[in-house]
Amino acid sequence: MAKVAFIGLGVMGYPMAGHLARQGHEVCVYNRSAGRADAWVKEYPGRSAASPRAAAKDAQFVMTCVGNDDDLRAVVLGEDGALAGMAPGAVLIDHTTASARVARELALMAAERELGFLDAPVSGGQAGAQQGALTVMVGGEPAIFQRAEPVIECYARMVRLMGHAGSGQLTKMVNQICIGGLLQGLAEALNFARAAGLDAESAMEVIGKGAAQSWQLDNRHKSMLAGEFDFGFAVDWMRKDFAIVLEEARSNGAPLPVTALVDQLYAEVQAMGGGRWDTSSLIRRLVPRG
């Protein structure tokens, strides 16, 4: 069992840290809103710390799971940041969905301090975090990955090293590109089915047994038809991720016409007051009352 620090107890980090504690690791948590850390300590075996630096002290592995690049820098860098508290040989594992650029920056800073670093964004949503069934895509050195993999597996069903530092974040970008296009296609298909006079749910059950099958179809078509959009990953966060994706695409020259369009469609959802709706809410543009 390892000494682990977990920094960031949002809807993903809270249960992820819980899986580590319940599987016997010695866990110390930090959250910028202290009440969240207090609640975690009441629910799981472990303790909390007053700063990222204090949480990271003596930890073999330090996990971060925060909102964006700026949030990540805030908890990792500086006098009270996690890096300042980590001892040589420890490993920083970042589960934030962030840019590949910040992952490479942190990898270099970690190496200068004789620390390991892995960028390890996750997919699977809040339900996957609660069930310990996340997909984790990792960038970093193979030897560091081999040390960290058994710990990451506490909350994952799939963990894979994708390449050098930044490769985990790039793979998460691929994931978000796929999800956006799939959800817009599903929204249009559901709306078309109803406009054509079909039983849309029956249509989904039929095509879900063929080539159109996807996780989004299986898990979201009923709630989309019901106009229910409270199932995890919010539109505001998807637009944050798409901004990262589109910036990376401008750098590497990959054309992303559908992703750019879906990003603007999500902007329309935000304008409707749906920034905190989940990403399946694209159908609201087509069926405002549906």
C-alpha positions in Angstrom: 0.0 0.0 0.0 1.2 3.5 -0.8 1.1 6.9 0.8 -1.1 9.0 -1.5 -2.2 12.7 -1.7 -5.3 13.6 -3.7 -5.8 17.3 -4.5 -9.1 18.3 -5.9 -12.3 16.7 -4.6 -14.9 17.6 -7.2 -17.5 15.3 -8.6 -14.6 13.1 -10.1 -11.9 13.5 -7.5 -14.0 12.9 -4.4 -15.0 9.3 -5.3 -11.6 8.6 -6.9 -9.8 9.4 -3.7 -12.4 7.3 -1.9 -11.5 4.2 -3.9 -7.8 4.7 -3.0 -8.7 4.9 0.7 -11.1 1.9 0.7 -8.5 -0.2 -1.0 -6.0 0.4 1.8 -3.8 3.2 0.6 -2.9 5.9 3.2 -4.7 9.0 1.7 -4.3 12.6 2.5 -6.7 15.0 0.7 -6.8 18.7 -0.1 -9.5 20.8 -1.6 -9.7 24.5 -2.0 -13.1 24.5 -0.3 -12.2 23.0 3.0 -15.8 21.8 3.7 -15.5 19.3 0.9 -12.3 17.8 2.4 -14.0 17.7 5.8 -17.0 15.7 4.3 -14.6 13.3 2.6 -12.7 12.6 5.8 -16.0 11.8 7.5 -16.9 9.3 4.7 -13.6 7.6 4.1 -10.5 6.6 6.0 -7.9 9.2 5.6 -7.0 12.8 6.6 -7.0 16.2 5.1 -4.3 18.9 4.9 -4.4 22.7 4.8 -2.4 23.1 1.6 -1.3 21.1 -1.5 2.2 21.2 -0.1 1.2 19.8 3.2 -0.9 17.1 1.5 2.0 16.1 -0.7 4.6 15.9 2.1 5.9 12.3 2.3 3.5 11.0 -0.4 4.8 8.5 -2.9 2.0 9.5 -5.4 0.3 12.9 -5.6 -2.9 13.0 -7.7 -4.5 16.2 -8.9 -7.9 16.6 -10.4 -9.0 20.2 -10.9 -10.7 22.4 -13.5 -8.2 23.7 -16.0 -4.6 24.8 -16.7 -4.8 27.8 -14.3 -6.3 25.7 -11.5 -3.6 23.1 -12.0 -0.8 25.6 -11.8 -2.4 27.1 -8.7 -2.3 23.8 -6.8 1.0 22.5 -8.1 3.3 25.5 -8.3 4.5 28.1 -5.8 5.5 28.0 -2.2 2.4 26.1 -1.1 2.1 24.0 -4.2 2.3 20.2 -4.4 5.8 20.2 -6.0 7.2 22.1 -3.1 6.1 19.3 -0.7 7.2 16.3 -2.8 10.3 14.4 -2.0 12.6 13.1 -4.8 11.3 9.9 -6.3 7.6 10.7 -5.8 5.3 10.8 -8.7 2.8 13.6 -9.7 -0.2 12.1 -11.5 -2.5 14.8 -13.1 -6.1 13.7 -13.8 -7.2 17.2 -14.9 -8.4 17.6 -18.5 -5.9 20.2 -19.4 -3.7 21.2 -22.3 -0.8 19.1 -23.6 1.3 22.2 -23.2 0.9 22.4 -19.4 1.5 18.7 -19.2 4.9 19.1 -20.9 5.7 22.1 -18.7 5.0 20.1 -15.5 6.9 17.1 -16.8 10.0 19.3 -17.2 9.6 20.9 -13.8 9.1 17.5 -12.1 12.2 16.1 -13.8 14.3 19.1 -12.5 13.2 18.1 -9.0 13.9 14.4 -9.5 10.2 13.7 -9.5 8.1 11.6 -11.9 5.1 13.1 -13.8 2.2 11.5 -15.7 -0.6 13.4 -17.4 -3.6 11.0 -17.0 -7.0 12.5 -17.9 -10.0 10.3 -17.4 -13.2 9.4 -19.3 -16.3 7.8 -17.9 -18.0 10.7 -16.1 -19.2 10.9 -12.6 -20.8 7.5 -12.7 -17.5 5.9 -13.8 -15.7 7.7 -11.0 -18.2 6.4 -8.4 -18.1 2.9 -9.8 -14.3 2.8 -10.1 -14.6 2.2 -13.8 -12.8 5.1 -15.5 -10.7 5.0 -18.6 -7.4 6.6 -18.0 -5.2 7.7 -20.9 -1.6 8.4 -19.8 1.4 10.3 -21.0 4.9 9.9 -19.5 7.9 7.7 -19.1 7.3 3.9 -19.1 9.2 3.2 -15.9 7.1 5.8 -14.0 3.9 4.5 -15.5 4.7 1.0 -14.3 5.2 2.2 -10.8 1.9 4.2 -10.8 -0.4 1.8 -12.8 -1.4 -0.4 -9.8 -2.5 2.7 -7.8 -4.4 4.2 -10.7 -6.2 0.9 -11.3 -8.0 1.5 -8.0 -10.6 3.6 -9.9 -10.1 2.4 -13.4 -11.3 -0.3 -15.8 -8.8 0.7 -18.5 -5.4 2.3 -18.0 -3.0 2.7 -21.0 0.3 4.5 -21.6 -0.2 6.5 -24.8 3.3 8.0 -25.2 5.5 10.8 -23.9 4.3 13.6 -21.7 1.2 15.3 -23.2 0.0 12.2 -24.9 -2.6 11.5 -22.3 -4.1 15.0 -22.8 -4.0 14.6 -26.6 -5.8 11.3 -26.3 -8.5 13.0 -24.2 -8.9 15.5 -26.9 -9.6 12.7 -29.3 -12.2 11.4 -26.9 -13.9 14.8 -26.7 -13.9 15.2 -30.5 -15.8 11.9 -30.8 -18.3 12.6 -28.0 -19.3 16.0 -29.4 -19.9 14.7 -32.9 -21.8 11.6 -31.6 -24.1 13.7 -29.4 -25.0 16.1 -32.1 -25.7 13.2 -34.5 -27.8 11.5 -31.8 -29.8 14.7 -31.1 -30.5 15.1 -34.8 -31.5 11.4 -35.1 -33.9 11.6 -32.2 -35.5 14.8 -33.5 -35.8 13.4 -37.0 -37.4 10.2 -35.7 -40.1 12.1 -33.9 -40.7 14.5 -36.8 -41.1 11.4 -39.1 -43.8 10.0 -36.8 -41.8 7.2 -35.4 -41.6 5.9 -31.9 -38.2 7.4 -31.2 -37.3 5.1 -28.3 -38.2 2.0 -30.4 -36.1 3.4 -33.3 -33.1 3.8 -30.9 -33.5 0.2 -29.6 -33.5 -1.1 -33.1 -30.5 0.8 -34.5 -28.7 0.3 -31.2 -28.3 -3.3 -32.2 -26.5 -2.4 -35.4 -23.7 -0.2 -36.7 -25.1 3.0 -35.0 -24.7 1.6 -31.5 -22.6 3.8 -29.1 -22.4 4.4 -25.4 -24.1 7.7 -25.8 -27.0 6.1 -27.6 -27.4 3.4 -25.0 -27.1 5.6 -22.0 -28.5 9.0 -23.1 -31.3 8.6 -25.6 -34.1 8.1 -23.0 -33.1 11.1 -20.9 -32.7 13.2 -24.1 -36.2 12.3 -25.2 -37.4 13.2 -21.7 -35.6 16.5 -21.7 -33.5 15.6 -18.7 -30.0 16.9 -18.7 -28.6 16.4 -15.2 -26.3 13.4 -15.8 -22.7 14.7 -15.2 -20.3 16.5 -17.5 -21.6 20.0 -18.1 -21.7 22.1 -21.3 -19.5 24.7 -19.7 -16.8 22.1 -19.2 -17.2 20.7 -22.7 -16.6 24.2 -24.1 -13.5 24.5 -22.0 -12.3 21.2 -23.4 -13.2 22.2 -27.0 -11.2 25.4 -26.6 -8.1 23.2 -25.8 -8.9 20.9 -28.7 -9.3 23.7 -31.2 -6.1 25.4 -30.0 -4.2 22.2 -30.4 -5.7 21.6 -33.9 -4.5 25.1 -35.0 -1.0 24.1 -33.9 -0.9 20.6 -35.6 -2.9 21.5 -38.7 -5.7 19.0 -38.2 -9.0 20.4 -39.6 -11.9 20.0 -37.2 -15.0 21.4 -39.0 -17.6 19.3 -37.1 -16.0 20.0 -33.7 -15.9 23.7 -34.4 -19.5 23.6 -35.3 -20.6 21.6 -32.3 -18.6 24.1 -30.1 -20.8 26.9 -31.5 -23.9 24.8 -30.9 -22.9 24.4 -27.3 -22.5 28.2 -27.1 -26.2 28.4 -28.1 -27.1 26.0 -25.3 -25.2 28.2 -22.9 -27.1 31.2 -24.2 -30.3 29.3 -23.4 -29.2 29.1 -19.8 -27.9 25.5 -20.2 -24.3 25.9 -19.2 -24.7 23.5 -16.3 -26.8 21.0 -18.3 -25.0 17.9 -19.4 -23.6 17.5 -22.9 -26.6 15.6 -24.2 -28.5 18.8 -24.0 -27.7 19.6 -27.7 -31.2 18.3 -28.4 -32.7 21.3 -26.7 -31.7 23.5 -29.6 -33.9 21.3 -31.9 -36.7 20.7 -29.4 -36.7 23.6 -27.0 -39.5 22.1 -24.8 -38.4 18.4 -25.3 
